[in-house]
Amino acid sequence: MSKLPYLLPLLALLACGTPTTEAPPAPPAKEKPLRDGLHVLRDASGQPTMEGEIKDGKRIGRWIGYGPNGRILSHTEYREGTLEGPTITFRNDGSVFYRGQHHADKKVGTWTFYDEAGRVARTTTFDSTGQEVVQAP
């Protein structure tokens, strides 16, 4: 006679594991709002990734983004937490990648993209709602 029927309950018990009294992990803590003033945000190694000013819990003025080598990668303007004004983004070598304007968190007007040699690679135009304007061929 097979011993398998007698082993099944034992195997099922072992498969369940040992009961634990550990509490489930706590949910992540909510980030505290940043205080007003100049802030330098840093990555895990302490390198700056972004800096700018906070007022009433919202970004204002020019915010600068940094790459891993410390080089400036972007300049972006904010008004009361909303993208508003010019934006310029650089490549890691410092050359301009693209530039354009924001209004009410939307891309507006003509955005210009550059190749590695600094020549205009293409332009794209956005209407006042942030929709790309398709040029007729």
N, C-alpha and C positions, 0 to 999 in steps of 0.2 A: 504494500500500500504506500502511496506517495506521501511524503511529509509536507508537500507544498501547501495543502489547505491549512495546516497548523502554523506555517510560517507567514502566511499572508497577513494576519492581524498584527504580528510582530513587525513586519516590514512596514505596514501602514503607520504604525505608531512611531517608528524610527524616522519615517519620511516627514512627519509633522514637525520634527525638530523639538528642541527644548523650549518650553514656554519661557517667555522673557517678561520682566517687569519694567523694562526701559520704556520711557515715554516716547511718543513719536517726535521727530525733530520739530523744533519750533519754526513757525513761519518766519521768513526773513523780516528783519526790522525795517520799518519805513524810514526812508532817508529824511533827516531833519532838513527843513528849508534852510537855504544858505542865508546868512546874515547879510545886511547891506554892506557894500564896500567892494574893494578889489579882491578878486579871487584868482588863484593859480591852481588849476586842477592837475593832478599828477597821476601817472600810471603806477602799477604795483612796485616798480623799481625806483620811484621817486622822480622820474623825469617829467617835466611839464608837458601836458598835452593840450591845454587850452588856458587862456587867461582873459579876464574881462571883469566888468563891473556888474554888480547886482544891486537893484533898488526895488524895494517893496516885493522882494522875492522873484523879480524878473530880470532877465538880461537887458542891459542898456548899453548904448555906445558900441565902440569897436571891440570885437572879440577876436583874439589871435589864436590860431591853431598851430601846433608844433608837431613835427615828425619825430621819429625815434632818435634821430641824430641831433635834435635840438633846433633844426632849421625851421623857419617859419613856413608853414604850408598854406595858411589862409588868413584873410582879413574879412570879417563879416560884420555888418552893422545891424544893431537891434534897437528897437524903440518899444519900451514897455513889454519886453518879452517876445516881440514879433520881429521877424526878419524884415528890415526896412532900410533900403539904401544899397550902396555898392557892395559887391562880393568879388574877391579875387582869390584864386587858388593857384598855388605854385607846385611844380614838380620837386622831387627830392634834390635835384641839382640847382634849384633856385629859379629856373626859368618859369615864365607864366604858362599855366595850363589853360585856364579860362577866366573870363571876367564877365560880369553882368550886373543886373539890378534886381532887387526884390522890392515888392510892395505888398504889405499885409500878408507876409509869409509865402508869397507866390513869386515865381520868376516872371519878370515883365521886360518888355523891350527886347533889344538885340543882345544876345550872348555870343561872345567871340571865343573860339577855341583855337589854340596855337599848337603847331608841331614843335618838335624838340629844337629846331633851329630858330624858333621865334616867329615863323611865318604864320599868317592866318591859315588855318586848316579848314575851318568852316564857321559859319555863323548860323544861329538859330534865333528866330524871333518868337516872342510870346506876347499874347494879348493881355488886356488888363485883368482877365480872370485866371491867368497862368497857363492857358492852353497854347500849345505850339501852333503857330500860324504856318500852314502848309503853303509853300510857294508853288505856283503853277509852273509846269515845265516850259 
